[in-house]
Amino acid sequence: MSPNRKRKPYLICYDICDPKRLRRVHRLVRDVGFPIQYSVFEAELKNSELERVISKLESLICNDEDKVYFYSLLSRSDKKTIGLKSCSEDLEFF
């Protein structure tokens, strides 16, 4: 399987200053991932999907005011939780 076809888990976190930009960023990230908290999402993306999301986000945010982080997660099986379990454990992301 080519590297571009393999899905990798990411944690996507953002801090957007303007309410209008915040709504746009939230809708975009919500469409590709599962919400963990309001501005924190878990997503499984191919490299091409990741590049497409980053490109779209770059057109939505203000580089001087906003920030978006993508944290590559080792694997879903390495995830540890305490307290309320995540609802995303049985979901497949596109």
MMTF fields as JSON, N, C-alpha, C and O atoms, coordinates in Angstrom:
{
  "mmtfVersion": "1.0.0",
  "mmtfProducer": "UNKNOWN",
  "numBonds": 375,
  "numAtoms": 376,
  "numGroups": 94,
  "numChains": 1,
  "numModels": 1,
  "chainsPerModel": [1],
  "groupsPerChain": [94],
  "chainIdList": ["A"],
  "bondAtomList": [4, 2, 8, 6, 12, 10, 16, 14, 20, 18, 24, 22, 28, 26, 32, 30, 36, 34, 40, 38, 44, 42, 48, 46, 52, 50, 56, 54, 60, 58, 64, 62, 68, 66, 72, 70, 76, 74, 80, 78, 84, 82, 88, 86, 92, 90, 96, 94, 100, 98, 104, 102, 108, 106, 112, 110, 116, 114, 120, 118, 124, 122, 128, 126, 132, 130, 136, 134, 140, 138, 144, 142, 148, 146, 152, 150, 156, 154, 160, 158, 164, 162, 168, 166, 172, 170, 176, 174, 180, 178, 184, 182, 188, 186, 192, 190, 196, 194, 200, 198, 204, 202, 208, 206, 212, 210, 216, 214, 220, 218, 224, 222, 228, 226, 232, 230, 236, 234, 240, 238, 244, 242, 248, 246, 252, 250, 256, 254, 260, 258, 264, 262, 268, 266, 272, 270, 276, 274, 280, 278, 284, 282, 288, 286, 292, 290, 296, 294, 300, 298, 304, 302, 308, 306, 312, 310, 316, 314, 320, 318, 324, 322, 328, 326, 332, 330, 336, 334, 340, 338, 344, 342, 348, 346, 352, 350, 356, 354, 360, 358, 364, 362, 368, 366, 372, 370],
  "bondOrderList": [1, 1, 1, 1, 1, 1, 1, 1, 1, 1, 1, 1, 1, 1, 1, 1, 1, 1, 1, 1, 1, 1, 1, 1, 1, 1, 1, 1, 1, 1, 1, 1, 1, 1, 1, 1, 1, 1, 1, 1, 1, 1, 1, 1, 1, 1, 1, 1, 1, 1, 1, 1, 1, 1, 1, 1, 1, 1, 1, 1, 1, 1, 1, 1, 1, 1, 1, 1, 1, 1, 1, 1, 1, 1, 1, 1, 1, 1, 1, 1, 1, 1, 1, 1, 1, 1, 1, 1, 1, 1, 1, 1, 1],
  "groupList": [{"groupName": "MET", "atomNameList": ["N", "CA", "C", "O"], "elementList": ["N", "C", "C", "O"], "formalChargeList": [0, 0, 0, 0], "bondAtomList": [1, 0, 2, 1, 3, 2], "bondOrderList": [1, 1, 2], "singleLetterCode": "M", "chemCompType": "L-PEPTIDE LINKING"}, {"groupName": "SER", "atomNameList": ["N", "CA", "C", "O"], "elementList": ["N", "C", "C", "O"], "formalChargeList": [0, 0, 0, 0], "bondAtomList": [1, 0, 2, 1, 3, 2], "bondOrderList": [1, 1, 2], "singleLetterCode": "S", "chemCompType": "L-PEPTIDE LINKING"}, {"groupName": "PRO", "atomNameList": ["N", "CA", "C", "O"], "elementList": ["N", "C", "C", "O"], "formalChargeList": [0, 0, 0, 0], "bondAtomList": [1, 0, 2, 1, 3, 2], "bondOrderList": [1, 1, 2], "singleLetterCode": "P", "chemCompType": "L-PEPTIDE LINKING"}, {"groupName": "ASN", "atomNameList": ["N", "CA", "C", "O"], "elementList": ["N", "C", "C", "O"], "formalChargeList": [0, 0, 0, 0], "bondAtomList": [1, 0, 2, 1, 3, 2], "bondOrderList": [1, 1, 2], "singleLetterCode": "N", "chemCompType": "L-PEPTIDE LINKING"}, {"groupName": "ARG", "atomNameList": ["N", "CA", "C", "O"], "elementList": ["N", "C", "C", "O"], "formalChargeList": [0, 0, 0, 0], "bondAtomList": [1, 0, 2, 1, 3, 2], "bondOrderList": [1, 1, 2], "singleLetterCode": "R", "chemCompType": "L-PEPTIDE LINKING"}, {"groupName": "LYS", "atomNameList": ["N", "CA", "C", "O"], "elementList": ["N", "C", "C", "O"], "formalChargeList": [0, 0, 0, 0], "bondAtomList": [1, 0, 2, 1, 3, 2], "bondOrderList": [1, 1, 2], "singleLetterCode": "K", "chemCompType": "L-PEPTIDE LINKING"}, {"groupName": "TYR", "atomNameList": ["N", "CA", "C", "O"], "elementList": ["N", "C", "C", "O"], "formalChargeList": [0, 0, 0, 0], "bondAtomList": [1, 0, 2, 1, 3, 2], "bondOrderList": [1, 1, 2], "singleLetterCode": "Y", "chemCompType": "L-PEPTIDE LINKING"}, {"groupName": "LEU", "atomNameList": ["N", "CA", "C", "O"], "elementList": ["N", "C", "C", "O"], "formalChargeList": [0, 0, 0, 0], "bondAtomList": [1, 0, 2, 1, 3, 2], "bondOrderList": [1, 1, 2], "singleLetterCode": "L", "chemCompType": "L-PEPTIDE LINKING"}, {"groupName": "ILE", "atomNameList": ["N", "CA", "C", "O"], "elementList": ["N", "C", "C", "O"], "formalChargeList": [0, 0, 0, 0], "bondAtomList": [1, 0, 2, 1, 3, 2], "bondOrderList": [1, 1, 2], "singleLetterCode": "I", "chemCompType": "L-PEPTIDE LINKING"}, {"groupName": "CYS", "atomNameList": ["N", "CA", "C", "O"], "elementList": ["N", "C", "C", "O"], "formalChargeList": [0, 0, 0, 0], "bondAtomList": [1, 0, 2, 1, 3, 2], "bondOrderList": [1, 1, 2], "singleLetterCode": "C", "chemCompType": "L-PEPTIDE LINKING"}, {"groupName": "ASP", "atomNameList": ["N", "CA", "C", "O"], "elementList": ["N", "C", "C", "O"], "formalChargeList": [0, 0, 0, 0], "bondAtomList": [1, 0, 2, 1, 3, 2], "bondOrderList": [1, 1, 2], "singleLetterCode": "D", "chemCompType": "L-PEPTIDE LINKING"}, {"groupName": "VAL", "atomNameList": ["N", "CA", "C", "O"], "elementList": ["N", "C", "C", "O"], "formalChargeList": [0, 0, 0, 0], "bondAtomList": [1, 0, 2, 1, 3, 2], "bondOrderList": [1, 1, 2], "singleLetterCode": "V", "chemCompType": "L-PEPTIDE LINKING"}, {"groupName": "HIS", "atomNameList": ["N", "CA", "C", "O"], "elementList": ["N", "C", "C", "O"], "formalChargeList": [0, 0, 0, 0], "bondAtomList": [1, 0, 2, 1, 3, 2], "bondOrderList": [1, 1, 2], "singleLetterCode": "H", "chemCompType": "L-PEPTIDE LINKING"}, {"groupName": "GLY", "atomNameList": ["N", "CA", "C", "O"], "elementList": ["N", "C", "C", "O"], "formalChargeList": [0, 0, 0, 0], "bondAtomList": [1, 0, 2, 1, 3, 2], "bondOrderList": [1, 1, 2], "singleLetterCode": "G", "chemCompType": "PEPTIDE LINKING"}, {"groupName": "PHE", "atomNameList": ["N", "CA", "C", "O"], "elementList": ["N", "C", "C", "O"], "formalChargeList": [0, 0, 0, 0], "bondAtomList": [1, 0, 2, 1, 3, 2], "bondOrderList": [1, 1, 2], "singleLetterCode": "F", "chemCompType": "L-PEPTIDE LINKING"}, {"groupName": "GLN", "atomNameList": ["N", "CA", "C", "O"], "elementList": ["N", "C", "C", "O"], "formalChargeList": [0, 0, 0, 0], "bondAtomList": [1, 0, 2, 1, 3, 2], "bondOrderList": [1, 1, 2], "singleLetterCode": "Q", "chemCompType": "L-PEPTIDE LINKING"}, {"groupName": "GLU", "atomNameList": ["N", "CA", "C", "O"], "elementList": ["N", "C", "C", "O"], "formalChargeList": [0, 0, 0, 0], "bondAtomList": [1, 0, 2, 1, 3, 2], "bondOrderList": [1, 1, 2], "singleLetterCode": "E", "chemCompType": "L-PEPTIDE LINKING"}, {"groupName": "ALA", "atomNameList": ["N", "CA", "C", "O"], "elementList": ["N", "C", "C", "O"], "formalChargeList": [0, 0, 0, 0], "bondAtomList": [1, 0, 2, 1, 3, 2], "bondOrderList": [1, 1, 2], "singleLetterCode": "A", "chemCompType": "L-PEPTIDE LINKING"}, {"groupName": "THR", "atomNameList": ["N", "CA", "C", "O"], "elementList": ["N", "C", "C", "O"], "formalChargeList": [0, 0, 0, 0], "bondAtomList": [1, 0, 2, 1, 3, 2], "bondOrderList": [1, 1, 2], "singleLetterCode": "T", "chemCompType": "L-PEPTIDE LINKING"}],
  "groupTypeList": [0, 1, 2, 3, 4, 5, 4, 5, 2, 6, 7, 8, 9, 6, 10, 8, 9, 10, 2, 5, 4, 7, 4, 4, 11, 12, 4, 7, 11, 4, 10, 11, 13, 14, 2, 8, 15, 6, 1, 11, 14, 16, 17, 16, 7, 5, 3, 1, 16, 7, 16, 4, 11, 8, 1, 5, 7, 16, 1, 7, 8, 9, 3, 10, 16, 10, 5, 11, 6, 14, 6, 1, 7, 7, 1, 4, 1, 10, 5, 5, 18, 8, 13, 7, 5, 1, 9, 1, 16, 10, 7, 16, 14, 14],
  "groupIdList": [1, 2, 3, 4, 5, 6, 7, 8, 9, 10, 11, 12, 13, 14, 15, 16, 17, 18, 19, 20, 21, 22, 23, 24, 25, 26, 27, 28, 29, 30, 31, 32, 33, 34, 35, 36, 37, 38, 39, 40, 41, 42, 43, 44, 45, 46, 47, 48, 49, 50, 51, 52, 53, 54, 55, 56, 57, 58, 59, 60, 61, 62, 63, 64, 65, 66, 67, 68, 69, 70, 71, 72, 73, 74, 75, 76, 77, 78, 79, 80, 81, 82, 83, 84, 85, 86, 87, 88, 89, 90, 91, 92, 93, 94],
  "secStructList": [7, 7, 6, 6, 6, 1, 7, 3, 3, 3, 3, 3, 3, 3, 3, 7, 1, 1, 2, 2, 2, 2, 2, 2, 2, 2, 2, 2, 2, 2, 2, 2, 1, 3, 3, 3, 3, 6, 6, 3, 3, 3, 3, 3, 3, 7, 2, 2, 2, 2, 2, 2, 2, 2, 2, 2, 2, 2, 2, 2, 1, 7, 6, 6, 6, 7, 3, 3, 3, 3, 3, 3, 7, 1, 7, 4, 4, 4, 7, 7, 7, 7, 1, 1, 7, 7, 4, 4, 4, 4, 7, 7, 7, 7],
  "xCoordList": [0.852, 0.0, 0.9, 1.829, 0.627, 1.451, 1.215, 0.139, 2.216, 2.098, 0.922, 0.366, 0.538, -0.556, -1.913, -2.884, -1.998, -3.277, -3.521, -4.655, -2.476, -2.607, -3.127, -2.628, -4.111, -4.661, -3.826, -3.398, -3.609, -2.857, -3.729, -4.446, -3.669, -4.459, -3.777, -2.565, -4.581, -4.103, -5.03, -6.231, -4.448, -5.199, -5.09, -3.986, -6.22, -6.249, -6.799, -7.908, -6.017, -6.401, -6.276, -5.342, -7.2, -7.119, -7.538, -8.297, -7.015, -7.356, -7.517, -6.535, -8.753, -9.08, -9.69, -10.629, -9.165, -9.563, -10.887, -11.658, -11.155, -12.341, -13.507, -13.329, -14.699, -15.843, -16.228, -16.602, -16.14, -16.487, -15.492, -15.895, -14.203, -13.19, -13.322, -13.141, -13.634, -13.803, -14.901, -14.707, -16.034, -17.133, -16.699, -17.01, -15.984, -15.538, -14.527, -14.611, -13.587, -12.588, -13.275, -12.983, -14.183, -14.892, -15.651, -15.592, -16.359, -17.109, -16.176, -16.476, -15.058, -14.118, -13.536, -13.526, -13.056, -12.438, -13.488, -13.196, -14.682, -15.774, -16.102, -16.489, -15.945, -16.248, -15.22, -15.511, -14.028, -12.994, -12.659, -11.956, -13.146, -12.778, -13.922, -15.036, -13.615, -14.58, -14.216, -13.06, -15.185, -14.861, -14.504, -15.209, -13.398, -12.998, -13.432, -14.01, -13.148, -13.659, -13.97, -13.776, -14.451, -14.906, -13.838, -14.149, -12.62, -11.584, -10.514, -9.389, -10.868, -9.952, -10.671, -11.746, -10.052, -10.661, -9.667, -8.457, -10.187, -9.382, -9.809, -11.001, -8.826, -9.131, -8.131, -6.962, -8.59, -7.702, -7.675, -8.693, -6.5, -6.376, -5.254, -4.22, -5.477, -4.397, -3.542, -3.99, -2.321, -1.457, -2.127, -2.043, -2.784, -3.442, -4.586, -4.801, -5.322, -6.409, -5.855, -6.404, -4.766, -4.127, -3.678, -3.926, -3.026, -2.571, -3.744, -3.641, -4.857, -6.042, -6.641, -7.021, -6.729, -7.262, -6.36, -6.849, -5.063, -4.126, -4.253, -4.264, -4.35, -4.491, -5.765, -5.741, -6.862, -8.127, -8.038, -8.512, -7.427, -7.288, -6.415, -6.704, -5.351, -4.48, -5.237, -4.9, -6.255, -7.045, -8.091, -8.643, -8.367, -9.395, -8.845, -9.526, -7.628, -7.126, -6.313, -5.909, -6.092, -5.201, -3.909, -3.912, -2.813, -1.547, -1.024, -0.256, -1.42, -0.954, -1.769, -1.344, -2.936, -3.825, -4.216, -4.471, -4.267, -4.823, -3.741, -2.636, -4.08, -3.155, -3.94, -5.006, -3.371, -3.934, -2.777, -1.74, -2.958, -1.929, -2.43, -3.59, -1.546, -1.807, -0.791, 0.412, -1.269, -0.393, -0.593, -1.699, 0.468, 0.414, 0.383, 1.234, -0.595, -0.722, -0.095, -0.201, 0.54, 1.216, 0.236, 0.432, -0.797, -1.835, -3.02, -2.905, -4.138, -5.336, -5.206, -5.772, -4.469, -4.341, -3.493, -3.577, -2.675, -1.845, -2.574, -2.018, -3.796, -4.542, -4.979, -5.519, -4.745, -5.162, -6.192, -6.017, -7.25, -8.265, -8.595, -8.51, -8.972, -9.521, -10.826, -11.003, -11.711, -13.009, -13.899, -13.834, -14.709, -15.667, -14.954, -14.07, -15.321, -14.688, -15.073, -16.157, -14.171, -14.408, -15.403, -15.344, -16.313, -17.283, -16.658, -17.274, -15.458, -14.846, -14.176, -13.714, -14.1, -13.328, -13.832, -13.036, -15.119, -15.668, -15.94, -16.478, -15.584, -15.884, -14.729, -13.561, -15.066, -14.084, -14.195, -15.3, -13.07, -13.071, -12.703, -11.955, -13.247, -12.959, -11.779, -11.399],
  "yCoordList": [-1.177, 0.0, 1.243, 1.339, 2.173, 3.382, 4.261, 4.214, 5.067, 5.904, 6.876, 7.244, 7.296, 8.253, 7.616, 8.326, 6.297, 5.621, 5.21, 4.908, 5.193, 4.768, 5.919, 7.042, 5.631, 6.634, 6.686, 5.661, 7.905, 8.11, 8.921, 9.826, 8.603, 9.368, 10.683, 10.736, 11.738, 13.074, 13.673, 13.405, 14.482, 15.333, 16.733, 17.238, 17.358, 18.698, 19.652, 19.464, 20.672, 21.654, 23.045, 23.317, 23.915, 25.271, 26.311, 26.044, 27.514, 28.695, 29.835, 30.352, 30.211, 31.202, 32.427, 32.298, 33.602, 34.826, 35.427, 35.933, 35.38, 36.023, 35.029, 33.925, 35.389, 34.465, 33.95, 32.787, 34.798, 34.371, 33.316, 32.294, 33.564, 32.576, 31.309, 30.202, 31.469, 30.325, 29.39, 28.175, 29.935, 29.112, 28.37, 27.19, 29.047, 28.411, 27.289, 26.212, 27.554, 26.538, 25.359, 24.204, 25.644, 24.574, 23.675, 22.451, 24.264, 23.459, 22.579, 21.409, 23.126, 22.356, 21.186, 20.054, 21.449, 20.395, 19.373, 18.179, 19.819, 18.918, 17.937, 16.797, 18.383, 17.521, 16.412, 15.429, 16.553, 15.534, 14.756, 13.748, 15.199, 14.544, 14.432, 14.892, 13.809, 13.606, 14.525, 14.548, 15.285, 16.227, 15.527, 14.629, 15.959, 15.52, 16.586, 16.275, 17.835, 19.011, 20.026, 19.731, 21.218, 22.15, 22.439, 22.435, 22.683, 23.026, 21.946, 22.22, 20.725, 19.588, 18.432, 18.005, 17.936, 16.874, 15.753, 15.977, 14.549, 13.4, 13.033, 12.946, 12.819, 12.483, 11.468, 11.484, 10.589, 9.667, 10.102, 10.059, 10.522, 11.123, 10.483, 10.097, 10.378, 10.039, 11.294, 12.396, 11.132, 12.301, 13.319, 14.521, 12.861, 13.78, 14.526, 15.706, 13.856, 14.508, 15.544, 16.637, 15.188, 16.121, 17.378, 18.49, 17.212, 18.359, 19.229, 20.456, 18.608, 19.347, 20.141, 21.299, 19.533, 20.226, 21.402, 22.497, 21.182, 22.261, 23.409, 24.575, 23.089, 24.124, 24.943, 26.169, 24.272, 24.982, 25.847, 26.983, 25.302, 26.072, 27.303, 28.368, 27.163, 28.312, 29.454, 30.622, 29.122, 30.169, 30.77, 31.832, 30.101, 30.579, 31.367, 32.252, 31.064, 31.672, 32.939, 33.2, 33.704, 34.861, 34.437, 34.171, 34.375, 33.884, 34.722, 34.22, 35.963, 36.836, 36.691, 37.165, 36.04, 35.962, 34.541, 34.28, 33.635, 32.303, 31.234, 31.456, 30.065, 28.938, 27.627, 27.471, 26.7, 25.357, 24.385, 24.543, 23.376, 22.362, 21.011, 20.652, 20.279, 18.893, 18.024, 18.131, 17.174, 16.263, 14.861, 14.321, 14.287, 12.921, 11.976, 12.057, 11.085, 10.104, 8.799, 8.432, 8.117, 6.875, 5.849, 5.347, 5.537, 4.636, 4.709, 5.151, 4.274, 4.285, 3.291, 3.507, 2.207, 1.197, 1.688, 1.135, 2.721, 3.272, 4.32, 4.825, 4.646, 5.695, 5.213, 4.116, 6.031, 5.753, 6.795, 7.985, 6.356, 7.283, 6.936, 5.78, 7.956, 7.739, 8.507, 9.491, 8.081, 8.731, 8.268, 7.112, 9.149, 8.843, 8.433, 9.148, 7.305, 6.8, 7.664, 8.247, 7.736, 8.474, 7.723, 6.498, 8.449, 7.833, 7.488, 6.777, 7.97, 7.8, 6.452, 6.156, 5.625, 4.393, 3.44, 2.7, 3.437, 2.517, 3.164, 2.511, 4.436, 5.147, 5.064, 5.054, 5.005, 5.08, 6.454, 6.931, 7.089, 8.405, 8.238, 7.335, 9.13, 9.042, 9.876, 9.917],
  "zCoordList": [0.0, 0.0, 0.0, 0.802, -0.883, -0.969, 0.255, 0.851, 0.639, 1.837, 1.769, 2.804, 0.566, 0.422, 0.691, 0.952, 0.631, 0.816, 2.255, 2.626, 3.072, 4.455, 5.32, 5.241, 6.128, 7.04, 8.312, 8.843, 8.782, 10.011, 10.97, 10.543, 12.256, 13.223, 13.593, 13.799, 13.674, 14.049, 15.091, 15.112, 15.945, 16.836, 16.252, 16.05, 15.981, 15.398, 16.458, 16.959, 16.792, 17.812, 17.212, 16.458, 17.539, 16.995, 18.008, 18.94, 17.793, 18.581, 17.574, 17.042, 17.327, 16.297, 16.978, 17.763, 16.683, 17.381, 16.905, 17.72, 15.629, 15.063, 14.998, 14.483, 15.506, 15.509, 14.116, 13.969, 13.11, 11.743, 11.245, 10.69, 11.442, 11.049, 11.888, 11.381, 13.157, 14.051, 13.541, 13.503, 13.154, 12.623, 11.372, 11.212, 10.483, 9.242, 9.513, 8.923, 10.399, 10.75, 11.436, 11.127, 12.362, 13.072, 12.102, 12.22, 11.148, 10.164, 9.345, 9.105, 8.919, 8.109, 8.897, 8.411, 10.1, 10.902, 11.342, 11.4, 11.645, 12.028, 10.902, 11.157, 9.667, 8.518, 8.303, 7.621, 8.871, 8.669, 9.934, 9.863, 11.085, 12.321, 13.303, 13.054, 14.427, 15.498, 16.664, 17.086, 17.194, 18.266, 19.57, 20.028, 20.151, 21.478, 22.48, 23.522, 22.154, 22.839, 21.744, 20.564, 22.108, 21.073, 20.026, 18.835, 20.412, 19.431, 19.314, 18.897, 19.682, 19.606, 18.912, 19.334, 17.838, 17.043, 16.804, 16.762, 16.648, 16.247, 14.831, 14.534, 13.963, 12.57, 12.051, 12.436, 11.18, 10.482, 9.027, 8.335, 8.57, 7.248, 6.45, 6.996, 5.153, 4.226, 4.059, 4.374, 3.567, 3.344, 2.431, 2.684, 1.383, 0.449, 1.127, 0.848, 2.012, 2.739, 3.719, 3.854, 4.397, 5.322, 4.586, 5.051, 3.456, 2.667, 2.226, 2.237, 1.838, 1.4, 2.566, 2.391, 3.744, 4.932, 5.307, 5.586, 5.313, 5.641, 4.652, 5.048, 3.378, 2.359, 2.565, 2.461, 2.852, 3.09, 4.342, 4.356, 5.394, 6.627, 6.426, 6.973, 5.643, 5.376, 4.72, 4.915, 3.946, 3.299, 4.24, 3.951, 5.36, 6.293, 7.472, 7.99, 7.904, 9.131, 8.844, 7.711, 9.895, 9.856, 10.555, 11.756, 9.812, 10.361, 11.526, 12.347, 11.609, 12.685, 13.972, 15.026, 13.895, 15.057, 15.452, 16.628, 14.508, 14.736, 14.718, 14.224, 15.266, 15.184, 15.106, 15.702, 14.35, 14.205, 14.348, 13.704, 15.197, 15.424, 14.931, 15.131, 14.289, 13.89, 14.626, 14.386, 15.511, 16.243, 15.677, 15.71, 15.168, 14.664, 15.859, 16.745, 15.878, 16.952, 16.492, 15.322, 17.388, 17.011, 16.455, 15.348, 17.193, 16.704, 17.648, 18.791, 17.154, 17.989, 19.134, 20.206, 18.923, 19.968, 21.134, 22.23, 20.913, 21.979, 22.818, 23.793, 22.455, 23.142, 24.527, 24.671, 25.523, 26.896, 27.304, 27.04, 27.937, 28.428, 29.87, 30.286, 30.617, 31.952, 32.012, 31.293, 32.834, 32.9, 31.757, 31.339, 31.267, 30.215, 28.94, 28.471, 28.378, 27.158, 25.962, 25.923, 24.991, 23.758, 22.893, 22.793, 22.27, 21.366, 20.028, 19.233, 19.755, 18.437, 18.256, 17.154, 19.283, 19.202, 18.127, 17.548, 17.847, 16.862, 15.522, 14.628, 15.354, 14.116, 13.134, 13.525, 11.87, 10.809, 10.177, 9.916, 9.93, 9.306, 7.833, 7.459, 7.011, 5.577, 5.202, 4.032]
}
